[in-house]
Amino acid sequence: MLRKIVGTVGAWIIYALIWSFGRRYSPDEIAWLIGPLGGKSIGDRPYEETAAAEGLTLIRDASEGGLIPDFEALRSATFAPERVHSRIRDFYENTHRYALDTWATTYFPARIALWLLVATISRRVDQLNFPLNGLDTAYGMTSEIILLRKPDGEIRYTGWFRKLARGDQVIYTGFYMTQKVPQVEGACVKVVFPMPNGNATVILRPEHDTSDGMRLVSAGRRFGDAGFYRMQRSGAERLRVWRVQTLHERFELFVDQEQTVRCEHAIRFLGLPVLTLHYKISEKRSAPRQ
């Protein structure tokens, strides 16, 4: 009962922040930001709900497909796909073939706020149940690729549904796509996480590192740039959007000496480290090549 009360209060605080700092838009004004919205609870429901709402074909546990079906879509004057190691590119284009080992590091004092968020709101809505320590991921993490195709066969969204292998808690119910946004040259990676009556959308700008790895960075300067956007329905035809300028995500992907893909996913808020997820990305032994 106490957890339910705290979760309800926390949710209302978030809604109050969106109302206070967000602005109302019609969908036409922010077409680049529009993505699937959630219902009362999340889990894997948004995949079926979005497929039904948009007339898409839903393919669960897909034996093909990746988070970025065509890596060339990221090409711009500042990003050349051929500079990125072929194993990283293959992971993004054929994510279904890969398994992830994950370790989590949390940091004080942000660990307290993260614990409150996960223990109350995230577990109640079954979405964004971030691991709070290394033991949470000791038994592994499931990784399901879900394709949502248009009637002509084109992939509209790639879903990435990930749960803790032990406890069955949903870490990510995500929709991935590439998207051009007003303040970034070239396409970005857009990830939509449905939330009750809204969503959390992260716009990630691709960058090169000094070698053959790559970065995906959500830091930007203004609305329409890379960043974290919290969206909520506001009336029948409007959406209220809050760009959270102080929340940043950064993915660092590289290939180690054993030719294994590694990723460091760092989340910072108010300039303080909150959570780092360390990934070892390995090709499944039984995964057939297309």
DRENMAR-457259 format. One record per residue (C-alpha): x, y negated, z; residue number from 0. Coordinates in Angstrom, 3 decimals, decimal comma, padded with zeros to 6 digits. Layout:
// DRENMAR-457259
       c1       c2       c3 seq
        X        Y        Z NUM
...
***
This chain:
// DRENMAR-457259
       c1       c2       c3 seq
  000,000  000,000  000,000   0
  002,818 -002,408  000,874   1
  004,570 -001,668 -002,440   2
  001,296 -002,320 -004,304   3
  000,805 -005,649 -002,534   4
  004,388 -006,749 -003,185   5
  004,064 -005,669 -006,830   6
  000,862 -007,653 -007,281   7
  002,421 -010,748 -005,726   8
  005,530 -010,316 -007,878   9
  003,463 -010,008 -011,048  10
  001,559 -013,189 -010,236  11
  004,836 -015,024 -009,609  12
  006,035 -013,979 -013,070  13
  002,735 -015,074 -014,646  14
  003,016 -018,411 -012,814  15
  006,530 -018,914 -014,203  16
  005,335 -018,129 -017,739  17
  002,459 -020,580 -017,306  18
  004,745 -023,276 -015,848  19
  007,696 -023,013 -018,239  20
  006,084 -021,523 -021,331  21
  004,332 -023,224 -024,213  22
  001,220 -022,118 -026,055  23
  001,516 -021,178 -029,734  24
 -000,676 -019,712 -032,390  25
  000,720 -016,489 -033,903  26
  001,320 -018,293 -037,212  27
  003,654 -020,789 -035,516  28
  005,934 -018,042 -034,166  29
  005,570 -015,296 -036,763  30
  009,255 -014,377 -036,280  31
  008,579 -013,633 -032,604  32
  005,372 -011,643 -032,899  33
  005,543 -007,999 -031,791  34
  003,501 -005,299 -030,066  35
  001,726 -006,296 -026,848  36
  000,913 -003,943 -024,000  37
 -002,247 -002,950 -022,157  38
 -002,714 -002,421 -018,425  39
 -000,052  000,284 -018,221  40
  002,788  001,037 -020,601  41
  004,555  004,408 -020,692  42
  004,321  005,695 -024,280  43
  000,844  004,256 -024,915  44
  001,983  001,228 -026,969  45
  003,199  003,472 -029,797  46
 -000,252  004,946 -030,379  47
 -001,985  001,621 -029,737  48
  000,251 -000,253 -032,194  49
 -000,085  002,434 -034,869  50
 -003,876  002,280 -034,599  51
 -004,003 -001,545 -034,548  52
 -001,700 -002,007 -037,577  53
 -002,704  001,037 -039,632  54
  000,697  002,719 -039,272  55
  001,645  006,387 -039,367  56
  003,136  007,505 -036,066  57
  005,912  010,118 -036,047  58
  006,915  011,313 -032,577  59
  010,302  012,901 -031,844  60
  011,421  012,041 -035,378  61
  014,066  014,204 -037,066  62
  015,293  011,188 -039,038  63
  015,665  007,467 -038,580  64
  017,566  005,013 -036,447  65
  017,240  001,743 -034,556  66
  018,494 -000,132 -037,627  67
  017,443  001,985 -040,658  68
  019,584 -000,124 -043,016  69
  022,670 -001,631 -041,385  70
  023,149 -003,828 -044,468  71
  020,151 -005,855 -043,297  72
  022,484 -007,554 -040,777  73
  024,811 -008,923 -043,474  74
  025,380 -012,687 -043,325  75
  028,110 -015,262 -043,815  76
  029,353 -014,459 -040,291  77
  028,755 -010,688 -040,127  78
  030,132 -008,100 -042,571  79
  028,759 -004,559 -041,966  80
  031,795 -002,919 -043,612  81
  034,029 -004,248 -040,804  82
  032,166 -002,141 -038,239  83
  033,424  001,386 -037,542  84
  031,476  003,989 -039,501  85
  030,560  005,902 -036,315  86
  028,858  002,838 -034,821  87
  026,990  002,222 -038,036  88
  025,926  005,884 -038,192  89
  024,610  005,699 -034,623  90
  022,348  002,783 -035,519  91
  021,163  004,239 -038,808  92
  020,694  007,816 -037,489  93
  020,013  007,404 -033,789  94
  017,951  010,607 -033,748  95
  021,207  012,583 -034,063  96
  022,760  011,168 -030,886  97
  022,565  011,785 -027,150  98
  023,588  009,290 -024,467  99
  025,336  009,814 -021,154 100
  024,694  006,803 -018,938 101
  026,201  005,271 -015,796 102
  024,822  002,217 -014,014 103
  026,574 -000,495 -012,008 104
  024,587 -003,067 -010,045 105
  025,943 -006,176 -008,334 106
  025,177 -007,994 -005,090 107
  023,186 -010,218 -004,521 108
  021,264 -009,723 -007,790 109
  020,890 -006,032 -006,838 110
  018,233 -007,034 -004,288 111
  016,051 -008,829 -006,846 112
  016,498 -005,989 -009,345 113
  015,455 -003,447 -006,715 114
  012,318 -005,447 -005,904 115
  011,443 -005,749 -009,599 116
  011,912 -002,039 -010,311 117
  010,442 -000,675 -007,072 118
  007,249 -002,699 -007,374 119
  006,357 -003,997 -010,848 120
  008,321 -001,666 -013,157 121
  007,174  001,554 -011,526 122
  003,592  000,337 -011,348 123
  003,361 -000,442 -015,088 124
  005,715  002,383 -016,174 125
  008,177  000,227 -018,101 126
  011,749 -001,074 -017,624 127
  012,593  001,197 -014,697 128
  016,267  000,290 -014,751 129
  018,569  002,701 -012,902 130
  019,704  001,094 -009,675 131
  022,809  003,192 -009,073 132
  024,927  005,875 -010,686 133
  022,982  008,714 -009,064 134
  019,774  007,656 -010,848 135
  021,252  008,819 -014,154 136
  023,203  011,799 -012,797 137
  020,788  014,253 -014,428 138
  020,785  012,451 -017,749 139
  018,377  010,429 -019,819 140
  016,008  011,552 -022,545 141
  016,106  009,773 -025,903 142
  013,194  010,017 -028,341 143
  013,103  008,222 -031,697 144
  009,586  007,318 -032,822 145
  008,901  006,048 -036,349 146
  005,962  003,819 -037,240 147
  005,575  003,727 -041,015 148
  003,511  001,531 -043,301 149
  001,192  003,204 -045,834 150
  003,924  002,832 -048,504 151
  006,377  004,772 -046,303 152
  008,478  001,790 -045,216 153
  009,462  001,800 -041,536 154
  007,698 -001,041 -039,738 155
  009,128 -000,264 -036,298 156
  011,552  002,235 -034,835 157
  010,524  003,147 -031,325 158
  013,087  004,189 -028,740 159
  011,443  005,910 -025,790 160
  013,842  006,712 -022,961 161
  013,161  008,271 -019,582 162
  015,211  009,501 -016,675 163
  015,523  013,271 -017,055 164
  014,824  013,671 -013,354 165
  011,827  011,760 -012,042 166
  010,361  011,129 -015,502 167
  010,451  007,358 -014,998 168
  010,312  005,291 -018,176 169
  013,404  003,162 -018,687 170
  012,540  001,737 -022,107 171
  009,445  001,699 -024,235 172
  011,020 -000,302 -027,031 173
  010,239 -001,314 -030,607 174
  013,290 -002,093 -032,769 175
  013,473 -004,051 -036,023 176
  015,664 -006,611 -037,796 177
  014,373 -010,158 -037,952 178
  015,440 -013,531 -039,303 179
  014,880 -016,290 -036,761 180
  014,904 -020,079 -037,271 181
  018,187 -020,954 -035,535 182
  020,438 -018,052 -036,592 183
  022,049 -017,512 -039,967 184
  021,296 -014,005 -041,151 185
  019,194 -011,329 -039,507 186
  019,176 -010,444 -035,813 187
  018,212 -007,283 -033,980 188
  014,808 -007,799 -032,397 189
  013,694 -005,539 -029,549 190
  010,157 -005,733 -028,164 191
  009,236 -004,251 -024,790 192
  005,439 -004,249 -024,309 193
  004,280 -005,449 -020,897 194
  000,735 -005,719 -019,512 195
 -001,131 -008,205 -021,721 196
  002,142 -009,386 -023,250 197
  005,724 -008,381 -023,960 198
  009,373 -009,126 -023,340 199
  011,265 -009,739 -026,591 200
  015,032 -009,893 -026,921 201
  016,631 -011,457 -030,007 202
  020,221 -010,219 -030,389 203
  022,767 -011,870 -032,680 204
  025,340 -009,494 -034,246 205
  028,997 -010,461 -033,896 206
  032,383 -008,934 -034,666 207
  035,002 -008,216 -032,042 208
  038,744 -008,327 -032,692 209
  038,795 -004,741 -033,988 210
  036,177 -002,532 -035,677 211
  033,613 -002,691 -032,892 212
  030,667 -005,062 -032,651 213
  028,660 -007,101 -030,198 214
  024,958 -007,844 -029,902 215
  024,417 -011,031 -027,902 216
  021,189 -012,645 -026,691 217
  022,753 -015,962 -025,633 218
  021,473 -018,951 -027,610 219
  020,925 -022,676 -027,156 220
  017,284 -023,370 -027,961 221
  013,906 -021,998 -028,946 222
  014,222 -020,080 -032,187 223
  017,736 -018,929 -031,322 224
  018,943 -015,614 -029,912 225
  017,598 -015,092 -026,403 226
  015,082 -013,522 -024,061 227
  011,435 -014,457 -024,636 228
  008,614 -013,543 -022,256 229
  005,235 -013,660 -023,980 230
  001,711 -013,470 -022,562 231
 -001,750 -013,679 -024,103 232
 -003,326 -017,084 -023,460 233
 -006,873 -017,035 -024,753 234
 -008,246 -015,192 -027,769 235
 -006,009 -016,804 -030,398 236
 -003,006 -018,100 -028,466 237
  000,187 -016,827 -026,876 238
  002,177 -018,486 -024,125 239
  005,933 -018,038 -024,604 240
  008,686 -018,700 -022,092 241
  012,253 -018,606 -023,349 242
  014,258 -017,616 -020,270 243
  017,471 -019,534 -020,923 244
  019,324 -018,142 -017,908 245
  018,814 -014,435 -018,728 246
  021,407 -012,987 -021,123 247
  022,167 -009,533 -022,472 248
  025,326 -008,400 -024,197 249
  026,089 -005,080 -025,887 250
  029,741 -004,237 -026,597 251
  030,124 -001,223 -028,898 252
  033,482  000,353 -029,720 253
  035,043  003,687 -030,646 254
  037,511  005,079 -028,119 255
  040,717  007,054 -028,747 256
  038,747  010,312 -028,907 257
  036,551  008,833 -031,670 258
  033,550  008,648 -029,348 259
  031,188  005,680 -029,502 260
  030,987  003,730 -026,266 261
  028,713  000,862 -025,254 262
  028,754 -001,589 -022,353 263
  025,347 -003,203 -021,840 264
  025,636 -006,159 -019,449 265
  022,729 -008,206 -018,062 266
  023,351 -011,564 -016,395 267
  020,918 -013,985 -014,740 268
  021,761 -017,523 -013,616 269
  025,341 -016,748 -014,590 270
  025,538 -013,834 -012,129 271
  026,034 -010,187 -013,142 272
  022,903 -008,136 -012,473 273
  023,383 -004,751 -014,113 274
  025,847 -003,023 -016,420 275
  024,918  000,192 -018,198 276
  027,834  002,230 -019,509 277
  027,001  004,566 -022,406 278
  028,893  007,462 -023,916 279
  027,215  008,126 -027,273 280
  027,814  011,589 -028,711 281
  026,383  013,375 -031,715 282
  024,108  016,265 -030,784 283
  025,619  019,612 -031,680 284
  022,395  020,890 -033,202 285
  021,598  017,678 -035,093 286
  021,522  018,375 -038,847 287
  022,919  015,742 -041,161 288
  020,539  014,323 -043,734 289
***
